[in-house]
Amino acid sequence: MKGLIQRVSEASVAVDGSQIAGIGKGLLLLLGVERNDAPDEAKELCQKILSYRVFPDEQGRMNINVQDSGGSVLVVPQFTLAADTSSGTRPGFSHAAAPDVANSLFEEFVGEVERVLGNDRVGKGRFGADMKVALVNDGPVTFLLETGRQK
């Protein structure tokens, strides 16, 4: 499982021209679910992301995580993160989880974030939808985090 996090001052996601979720200060998370991922990976990655220190302390060093910063998290399903780009000029998606499995793990992941942060600090995209994601990347600060399991 892969999570691309971006520290944002604001972010939103729209479907069919209507905003379905938005946050202020926090993290925009693009979540990629891979073949053979399981609930354990969702929980592990969630814990890693929520404790990852990307917000500045009083000295301007990245020493504060999203939980302690009071920020929010916008989780957007992003199957293209599971792409195989090792050869050619077109991505392959054989590494991506089947849609029903990926959706289930996406929802499980969002549920875990809500459990830790509370529903009022979590937004989510719509699995399988054509989404328009808007953000103001703060920094810019962007990191790719993955579960440690070998595929």
Backbone as CSV, one residue per row, in Angstrom:
resi,resn,N_x,N_y,N_z,CA_x,CA_y,CA_z,C_x,C_y,C_z
1,MET,0.854,-1.166,0.000,0.000,0.000,0.000,0.898,1.226,0.000
2,LYS,0.490,2.223,-0.770,1.275,3.442,-0.909,0.417,4.645,-0.573
3,GLY,1.035,5.608,0.085,0.366,6.859,0.385,1.263,8.028,0.031
4,LEU,0.803,8.857,-0.873,1.524,10.068,-1.232,0.888,11.202,-0.435
5,ILE,1.650,11.751,0.528,1.108,12.821,1.352,1.690,14.151,0.922
6,GLN,0.839,15.152,0.974,1.255,16.513,0.688,0.732,17.400,1.811
7,ARG,1.641,18.162,2.417,1.213,19.120,3.435,0.521,20.261,2.703
8,VAL,-0.690,20.580,3.124,-1.484,21.586,2.421,-2.010,22.645,3.383
9,SER,-2.246,23.827,2.822,-2.967,24.841,3.586,-4.461,24.710,3.318
10,GLU,-4.803,24.054,2.199,-6.189,23.701,1.889,-6.200,22.693,0.747
11,ALA,-7.246,21.880,0.708,-7.411,20.904,-0.379,-8.880,20.533,-0.472
12,SER,-9.299,20.160,-1.670,-10.686,19.746,-1.870,-10.766,18.757,-3.018
13,VAL,-11.875,18.041,-3.055,-12.125,17.105,-4.147,-13.566,17.305,-4.617
14,ALA,-13.726,17.312,-5.944,-15.040,17.505,-6.551,-15.339,16.350,-7.492
15,VAL,-16.614,16.013,-7.588,-17.110,15.007,-8.527,-18.293,15.629,-9.266
16,ASP,-18.283,15.522,-10.577,-19.352,16.088,-11.411,-19.605,17.565,-11.111
17,GLY,-18.525,18.310,-10.880,-18.636,19.745,-10.668,-19.043,20.173,-9.275
18,SER,-19.266,19.221,-8.366,-19.663,19.565,-6.997,-18.604,19.096,-6.011
19,GLN,-18.227,19.986,-5.108,-17.251,19.615,-4.086,-17.885,18.607,-3.137
20,ILE,-17.187,17.481,-2.918,-17.696,16.461,-2.006,-16.932,16.433,-0.689
21,ALA,-15.750,17.047,-0.655,-14.965,17.110,0.583,-13.923,18.201,0.453
22,GLY,-13.558,18.768,1.598,-12.520,19.779,1.614,-11.960,19.928,3.013
23,ILE,-10.707,20.346,3.085,-10.049,20.575,4.366,-9.266,21.877,4.300
24,GLY,-8.934,22.384,5.476,-7.991,23.494,5.581,-6.608,22.912,5.780
25,LYS,-5.871,23.421,6.748,-4.512,22.948,7.031,-4.509,21.457,7.341
26,GLY,-3.568,20.734,6.726,-3.467,19.308,7.005,-2.713,18.575,5.926
27,LEU,-3.170,17.353,5.654,-2.541,16.489,4.661,-3.540,16.078,3.596
28,LEU,-3.129,16.193,2.348,-3.836,15.544,1.250,-3.125,14.226,1.051
29,LEU,-3.873,13.138,1.114,-3.300,11.799,0.967,-3.889,11.134,-0.265
30,LEU,-3.022,10.792,-1.224,-3.420,9.972,-2.363,-3.057,8.544,-1.988
31,LEU,-4.060,7.663,-1.936,-3.884,6.304,-1.426,-3.952,5.282,-2.549
32,GLY,-2.874,4.511,-2.714,-2.816,3.456,-3.722,-2.844,2.087,-3.062
33,VAL,-3.793,1.265,-3.449,-3.917,-0.074,-2.884,-3.407,-1.075,-3.912
34,GLU,-2.477,-1.919,-3.470,-1.841,-2.874,-4.367,-2.354,-4.294,-4.143
35,ARG,-2.156,-5.108,-5.162,-2.500,-6.519,-5.077,-1.831,-7.113,-3.836
36,ASN,-2.509,-7.947,-3.139,-2.041,-8.612,-1.918,-2.024,-7.725,-0.680
37,ASP,-2.464,-6.472,-0.777,-2.598,-5.658,0.422,-3.748,-6.212,1.256
38,ALA,-3.657,-6.004,2.560,-4.651,-6.523,3.495,-4.916,-5.463,4.560
39,PRO,-5.902,-5.697,5.413,-6.213,-4.722,6.466,-5.007,-4.340,7.327
40,ASP,-4.092,-5.250,7.541,-2.901,-4.933,8.327,-2.085,-3.809,7.688
41,GLU,-1.984,-3.828,6.357,-1.245,-2.768,5.658,-1.964,-1.431,5.810
42,ALA,-3.288,-1.455,5.744,-4.046,-0.217,5.900,-3.790,0.391,7.278
43,LYS,-3.833,-0.433,8.295,-3.616,0.053,9.657,-2.175,0.543,9.842
44,GLU,-1.210,-0.211,9.311,0.199,0.171,9.421,0.471,1.500,8.724
45,LEU,-0.032,1.651,7.490,0.208,2.879,6.747,-0.507,4.054,7.405
46,CYS,-1.708,3.833,7.883,-2.443,4.892,8.571,-1.654,5.394,9.772
47,GLN,-1.179,4.486,10.583,-0.408,4.862,11.766,0.848,5.648,11.374
48,LYS,1.514,5.189,10.316,2.729,5.854,9.851,2.427,7.277,9.380
49,ILE,1.367,7.429,8.595,1.015,8.740,8.053,0.596,9.705,9.154
50,LEU,-0.238,9.238,10.067,-0.738,10.130,11.115,0.353,10.533,12.105
51,SER,1.413,9.746,12.211,2.496,10.088,13.132,3.702,10.711,12.424
52,TYR,3.657,10.803,11.078,4.777,11.350,10.310,4.889,12.856,10.566
53,ARG,6.063,13.302,10.948,6.259,14.687,11.371,6.630,15.571,10.179
54,VAL,5.655,16.317,9.681,5.863,17.178,8.521,5.445,18.625,8.766
55,PHE,4.951,18.925,9.965,4.534,20.284,10.280,5.601,20.960,11.134
56,PRO,5.800,22.251,10.938,6.896,22.936,11.627,6.619,23.193,13.112
57,ASP,7.681,23.091,13.907,7.621,23.481,15.312,7.974,24.965,15.416
58,GLU,8.197,25.441,16.629,8.500,26.858,16.847,9.786,27.300,16.151
59,GLN,10.717,26.359,15.942,11.976,26.682,15.268,11.907,26.470,13.752
60,GLY,10.749,26.091,13.250,10.585,25.884,11.818,11.010,24.505,11.336
61,ARG,11.349,23.605,12.255,11.743,22.235,11.884,10.508,21.351,11.789
62,MET,10.544,20.398,10.883,9.417,19.470,10.741,9.447,18.474,11.903
63,ASN,8.765,18.811,12.980,8.767,18.001,14.193,7.374,17.678,14.711
64,ILE,6.325,18.099,14.003,4.960,17.919,14.488,4.160,17.115,13.465
65,ASN,3.390,16.136,13.952,2.555,15.332,13.049,1.176,15.966,12.898
66,VAL,0.388,15.417,11.992,-0.934,15.982,11.713,-1.856,15.895,12.925
67,GLN,-1.722,14.841,13.720,-2.553,14.713,14.922,-2.306,15.875,15.869
68,ASP,-1.041,16.135,16.169,-0.686,17.173,17.132,-0.816,18.585,16.574
69,SER,-0.799,18.721,15.255,-0.912,20.043,14.637,-2.346,20.547,14.631
70,GLY,-3.305,19.631,14.859,-4.715,20.002,14.771,-5.224,20.010,13.342
71,GLY,-4.397,19.531,12.415,-4.774,19.523,11.000,-5.733,18.405,10.657
72,SER,-6.208,18.453,9.427,-7.146,17.470,8.889,-6.464,16.606,7.838
73,VAL,-7.164,15.566,7.405,-6.656,14.683,6.355,-7.753,14.491,5.309
74,LEU,-7.390,14.697,4.053,-8.276,14.414,2.924,-7.703,13.205,2.206
75,VAL,-8.428,12.077,2.221,-7.957,10.824,1.639,-8.625,10.631,0.276
76,VAL,-7.806,10.478,-0.757,-8.301,10.327,-2.123,-7.777,9.013,-2.688
77,PRO,-8.679,8.115,-3.134,-8.203,6.871,-3.735,-7.481,7.167,-5.047
78,GLN,-6.328,6.523,-5.251,-5.484,6.830,-6.406,-4.851,5.541,-6.921
79,PHE,-5.580,4.787,-7.741,-5.063,3.495,-8.184,-3.819,3.610,-9.040
80,THR,-3.572,4.766,-9.654,-2.386,4.897,-10.503,-1.089,4.855,-9.703
81,LEU,-1.157,5.028,-8.370,0.050,4.877,-7.552,0.569,3.446,-7.574
82,ALA,-0.294,2.496,-7.904,0.107,1.090,-7.960,0.619,0.693,-9.346
83,ALA,0.805,1.661,-10.216,1.225,1.371,-11.587,2.637,0.803,-11.651
84,ASP,2.842,-0.071,-12.609,4.178,-0.569,-12.940,4.703,0.321,-14.058
85,THR,5.733,1.103,-13.753,6.310,2.028,-14.735,7.738,1.629,-15.103
86,SER,8.063,0.357,-14.868,9.448,-0.090,-15.041,9.886,-0.228,-16.490
87,SER,8.950,-0.299,-17.418,9.370,-0.423,-18.816,8.365,0.250,-19.734
88,GLY,8.834,0.633,-20.879,7.973,1.225,-21.883,7.520,2.626,-21.526
89,THR,6.532,3.097,-22.294,6.027,4.452,-22.099,4.552,4.472,-21.720
90,ARG,4.041,3.319,-21.318,2.661,3.231,-20.874,2.634,2.437,-19.566
91,PRO,1.951,2.953,-18.546,1.922,2.229,-17.269,1.101,0.953,-17.360
92,GLY,1.492,-0.025,-16.570,0.707,-1.244,-16.424,0.082,-1.257,-15.038
93,PHE,-1.056,-1.900,-14.908,-1.760,-1.864,-13.631,-1.956,-3.241,-13.008
94,SER,-1.098,-4.178,-13.366,-1.214,-5.525,-12.809,-0.869,-5.559,-11.321
95,HIS,-0.211,-4.536,-10.798,0.144,-4.483,-9.377,-0.997,-3.935,-8.523
96,ALA,-1.998,-3.330,-9.168,-3.118,-2.736,-8.433,-4.063,-3.818,-7.935
97,ALA,-4.676,-3.551,-6.786,-5.672,-4.474,-6.237,-6.930,-4.432,-7.095
98,ALA,-7.677,-5.519,-7.073,-8.978,-5.562,-7.756,-9.867,-4.468,-7.155
99,PRO,-10.736,-3.863,-7.962,-11.543,-2.743,-7.475,-12.329,-3.021,-6.194
100,ASP,-12.938,-4.180,-6.063,-13.721,-4.445,-4.846,-12.824,-4.518,-3.611
101,VAL,-11.654,-5.118,-3.742,-10.697,-5.201,-2.638,-10.147,-3.812,-2.318
102,ALA,-9.776,-3.074,-3.352,-9.216,-1.740,-3.159,-10.221,-0.816,-2.476
103,ASN,-11.481,-0.870,-2.891,-12.503,-0.027,-2.279,-12.695,-0.386,-0.811
104,SER,-12.717,-1.658,-0.519,-12.882,-2.106,0.857,-11.727,-1.618,1.734
105,LEU,-10.497,-1.734,1.232,-9.335,-1.284,2.004,-9.275,0.239,2.101
106,PHE,-9.720,0.930,1.059,-9.816,2.390,1.113,-10.771,2.804,2.234
107,GLU,-11.952,2.186,2.266,-12.935,2.523,3.297,-12.421,2.170,4.693
108,GLU,-11.723,1.045,4.786,-11.142,0.647,6.066,-10.092,1.666,6.517
109,PHE,-9.277,2.113,5.577,-8.256,3.111,5.873,-8.907,4.404,6.369
110,VAL,-9.904,4.885,5.650,-10.599,6.120,6.046,-11.215,5.949,7.434
111,GLY,-11.810,4.787,7.695,-12.390,4.519,9.009,-11.363,4.593,10.117
112,GLU,-10.165,4.110,9.850,-9.093,4.163,10.848,-8.650,5.601,11.100
113,VAL,-8.542,6.407,10.033,-8.186,7.818,10.199,-9.266,8.526,11.018
114,GLU,-10.532,8.252,10.715,-11.636,8.856,11.468,-11.610,8.429,12.930
115,ARG,-11.269,7.184,13.176,-11.193,6.686,14.550,-10.143,7.461,15.349
116,VAL,-9.006,7.756,14.709,-7.914,8.446,15.397,-8.162,9.952,15.491
117,LEU,-8.561,10.577,14.384,-8.682,12.038,14.351,-10.082,12.551,14.669
118,GLY,-11.095,11.719,14.456,-12.482,12.167,14.570,-13.028,12.525,13.201
119,ASN,-14.314,12.309,13.001,-14.958,12.527,11.689,-14.828,13.953,11.182
120,ASP,-14.791,14.927,12.091,-14.763,16.322,11.674,-13.414,16.752,11.100
121,ARG,-12.388,15.917,11.218,-11.061,16.260,10.690,-10.675,15.399,9.493
122,VAL,-11.641,14.676,8.918,-11.338,13.755,7.816,-12.323,13.973,6.670
123,GLY,-11.770,14.058,5.461,-12.572,14.101,4.249,-12.118,12.983,3.340
124,LYS,-12.956,12.627,2.373,-12.556,11.555,1.454,-13.104,11.781,0.060
125,GLY,-12.339,11.252,-0.895,-12.775,11.241,-2.273,-13.733,10.084,-2.489
126,ARG,-14.179,9.916,-3.723,-15.127,8.856,-4.057,-14.427,7.811,-4.923
127,PHE,-14.381,6.601,-4.422,-13.711,5.510,-5.127,-14.352,5.299,-6.506
128,GLY,-13.517,5.200,-7.522,-13.971,4.912,-8.880,-14.512,6.106,-9.641
129,ALA,-14.604,7.253,-9.000,-15.151,8.443,-9.660,-14.053,9.214,-10.384
130,ASP,-14.455,9.996,-11.371,-13.557,10.949,-12.012,-13.557,12.184,-11.122
131,MET,-12.483,12.355,-10.364,-12.416,13.425,-9.372,-11.511,14.555,-9.843
132,LYS,-11.836,15.734,-9.397,-10.984,16.909,-9.592,-10.470,17.289,-8.208
133,VAL,-9.155,17.209,-8.039,-8.532,17.482,-6.753,-7.817,18.826,-6.844
134,ALA,-8.116,19.695,-5.897,-7.473,21.004,-5.832,-6.715,21.092,-4.511
135,LEU,-5.539,21.725,-4.551,-4.771,21.853,-3.328,-3.831,23.033,-3.397
136,VAL,-3.472,23.511,-2.227,-2.387,24.474,-2.087,-1.340,23.752,-1.261
137,ASN,-0.291,23.269,-1.945,0.778,22.520,-1.285,1.602,23.514,-0.485
138,ASP,1.746,23.242,0.794,2.451,24.129,1.705,3.901,23.690,1.817
139,GLY,4.794,24.443,1.234,6.218,24.129,1.315,6.955,24.315,-0.001
140,PRO,6.814,23.488,-0.965,6.010,22.263,-1.004,6.637,21.153,-0.164
141,VAL,5.769,20.381,0.475,6.189,19.232,1.262,5.399,18.032,0.754
142,THR,6.102,17.046,0.193,5.470,15.859,-0.379,6.333,14.642,-0.084
143,PHE,5.706,13.562,0.415,6.422,12.328,0.724,5.611,11.131,0.268
144,LEU,6.315,10.096,-0.225,5.698,8.832,-0.570,6.011,7.850,0.550
145,LEU,4.976,7.353,1.212,5.128,6.376,2.283,4.526,5.056,1.828
146,GLU,5.157,3.957,2.211,4.688,2.639,1.808,4.732,1.692,2.985
147,THR,3.921,0.662,2.930,4.030,-0.386,3.930,5.288,-1.174,3.624
148,GLY,5.892,-1.781,4.637,7.177,-2.455,4.490,7.115,-3.827,3.874
149,ARG,5.935,-4.369,3.657,5.798,-5.725,3.140,6.289,-5.830,1.706
150,GLN,7.033,-6.866,1.423,7.500,-7.118,0.055,6.389,-7.762,-0.762
151,LYS,6.260,-7.335,-1.981,5.194,-7.862,-2.876,5.699,-9.097,-3.598
